[in-house]
Amino acid sequence: MSGLGRGGTLIELGSGNSRKVRLLLEALKPDVYMPVDIAGQHLLAASRELAVDHPWLNIHAACLDYSRHFELPFLPEGQRKTVFFPGSSIGNFEPAEAEILLRGIARCVQPDGGLLIGFDLKKDAAVLQAAYNDSAGVTAQFNLNLLRCINAGAAANFDLGRFRHHAFFNEPKGRIEMHLRSESHQRVVVAGETFEFLDGESIHTENSYKYGIEEFRTLARHAGFEPGRCWRDRNGLFCVHYFGV
């Protein structure tokens, strides 16, 4: 297994505005950078900005949904490939789905490439629940925005004032669950179909899995990776781990 090295091809999944990758680009000086994101216009704008700031960098943007089928449209031949998957987005996948994604990444970076991935570590349930039920209501608005999107895209009539954000840590499954709980008995029309909600009934909107380091290493091994070095923050809340093939 090789470690991170200079040159080669660096592939970032869920690149967004490509801000997170800038320090890595300066440190590794890859020959090719491939940002991957589903939002085409934002991807193009970020790639153009990055090209201005890094004129030496060969950028090949790929607009696709990597969560559905991991197959990149272009990969330079004969170059070592490293996938960068920062943040903790892997936690939004069910464990079986996460393994499928990791298997696809392993196939992509063979024979001597690697994966640099971030994930959220398991921690005290009170800490997790406070983070997902923040006093500023940021997570609540993020969750309720799902109903706004359904109203706009599916001719629905959800009344956002009659649903309340609720998140809790499901310890047996090792995940935060996000729900939208109905505050009353109500009926909602979505795309012409009527749905009835009882008082207190909830819509399960999202999961965010948390991992122990050894637990995630086992998952990665099953997908074809070998663990390398890992870095944790001083409070042991998050982890960035390198895996080779």
URWO-V993610 format. One record per pair of residues at least 24 apart in sequence whose C-alpha atoms are under 10 Angstrom apart, sorted by the first residue. I is the first residue (numbers start at 1). J is the second residue. Records with the same first field share a line. If there is no record, write none. Layout:
# URWO-V993610
I->J, J
This chain:
# URWO-V993610
1->111, 112, 113, 114, 225, 226, 227, 228, 243, 244, 245
2->80, 112, 113, 114, 228, 243, 244, 245
3->82, 112, 113, 114, 115, 228, 229, 242, 243, 244
4->28, 80, 81, 82, 113, 114, 115, 116, 228, 229, 242, 243, 244
5->29, 30, 80, 82, 113
6->30, 31, 80
7->31, 32, 33, 79, 80, 81
8->32, 33, 76, 77, 78, 79, 80, 81, 82, 113
9->33, 34, 58, 59, 75, 76, 77, 78, 79, 80, 81, 82, 83, 109, 113
10->34, 35, 59, 79, 80, 81, 82, 83, 84, 113, 114, 115
11->35, 36, 60, 61, 62, 72, 75, 81, 82, 83, 84, 85, 109, 115
12->36, 37, 61, 62, 82, 83, 84, 85, 86, 115, 116, 117
13->37, 38, 62, 64, 65, 66, 67, 83, 84, 85, 86, 89, 117
14->38, 39, 43, 63, 64, 65, 66, 67, 84, 85, 86, 87, 89
15->39, 42, 43, 46, 47, 61, 84, 85, 86
16->40, 42, 43, 45, 46, 47
17->42, 43, 44, 45, 46, 47, 49, 50
18->42, 43, 46, 47, 49, 50
19->46, 50
20->84, 86, 87
21->84, 85, 86
22->50, 53, 54
24->84
25->54, 57
26->54
29->56, 57
30->56, 57, 58, 59, 79, 80, 81, 82
31->56, 57, 58, 59, 76, 79, 80
32->56, 57, 58, 59, 60, 75, 76, 79, 81
33->57, 58, 59, 60, 61, 81, 82
34->58, 59, 60, 61, 62, 72, 74, 75, 83, 84
35->59, 60, 61, 62, 63, 83, 84
36->60, 61, 62, 63, 64, 65, 66, 72
37->61, 62, 63, 64, 65, 66
38->62, 63, 64, 65, 66, 67
39->63, 64, 65
40->64
66->101, 104, 105
67->93, 97, 98, 100, 101, 104
68->97, 100, 101
69->100, 101, 104
70->100, 101, 102, 103, 104, 105, 107, 108
71->104, 105, 107, 108
72->108
75->108, 109
79->109, 112, 113
80->109, 110, 111, 112, 113, 114
81->108, 109, 110, 111, 112, 113, 114, 115
82->106, 108, 109, 110, 112, 113, 114, 115, 116, 242, 243, 244
83->108, 109, 113, 114, 115, 116, 117, 242, 243
84->114, 115, 116, 117, 118, 242
85->115, 116, 117, 118, 119, 240, 241
86->116, 117, 118, 119, 239, 240, 241
87->117, 118, 119, 120, 238, 239, 240
88->117, 118, 119, 120, 121, 208, 209, 210, 238, 239, 240
89->117, 118, 119, 120, 208, 209
90->117, 118, 119, 120, 208, 209, 210
91->118, 119, 120, 121, 175, 176, 207, 208, 209, 210, 211
92->175, 176, 206, 207, 208, 209, 210
93->206, 207, 208, 209
94->175, 207, 208, 209
95->209, 216, 219
96->219
98->219, 220, 223
99->219, 220, 221, 222, 223, 224
100->222, 223
101->223
102->219, 220, 221, 222, 223, 224, 225
103->220, 221, 222, 223, 224, 225
104->223, 224
105->223, 224, 225, 245
106->220, 223, 224, 225, 243, 244, 245
107->223, 224, 225, 245
109->244, 245
110->224, 225, 244, 245
111->244, 245
112->244, 245
113->225, 243, 244, 245
114->225, 226, 227, 228, 242, 243, 244, 245
115->220, 225, 226, 227, 228, 241, 242, 243, 244, 245
116->228, 229, 230, 240, 241, 242, 243, 244
117->230, 239, 240, 241, 242, 243
118->230, 231, 232, 238, 239, 240, 241, 242
119->209, 210, 211, 212, 213, 216, 237, 238, 239, 240, 241
120->208, 209, 210, 211, 212, 213, 236, 237, 238, 239, 240
121->209, 210, 211, 212, 213, 216, 232, 236, 237, 238, 239, 240
122->171, 174, 175, 209, 210, 211, 212, 213, 236, 237, 238
123->174, 210, 211, 212, 236, 237, 238
124->169, 237
125->168, 169, 170, 171, 174, 175, 176
126->168, 169
127->169, 237
128->167, 168, 169, 175, 176, 210, 237
129->166, 167, 168, 169, 176, 177
130->167, 168
131->167, 168
132->165, 166, 167, 168, 169, 176, 177, 178
133->165, 166, 167, 168, 178
137->165
139->165, 166, 167, 178
140->164, 165, 166, 167, 178, 179, 180
141->165
143->167, 178, 179, 180, 205, 206
144->179, 180, 205
146->180, 205
147->180
150->190, 191
151->189, 190, 191
153->190, 191
154->189, 190, 191, 192
155->189, 190, 191, 192
156->188, 189, 190, 191, 192, 193, 194
157->187, 188, 189, 190, 191
158->186, 187, 188, 189, 190
159->186, 187, 188
162->186, 199
163->199, 200, 201, 202, 203
164->200, 202
165->202, 203, 205
166->202, 203, 204
167->204, 205, 206, 207
168->207
169->207, 208, 209, 210
170->207, 209
171->210
173->209, 210
174->207, 208, 209, 210, 211, 212
175->206, 207, 208, 209, 210, 211
176->206, 207, 208, 209, 210
177->204, 205, 206, 207, 208, 209
178->202, 203, 204, 205, 206, 207, 208
179->203, 204, 205, 206, 207
180->204, 205, 206
210->238
211->238, 239
212->238, 239
213->238, 239, 240, 241
216->241
217->241, 243
220->244
221->245
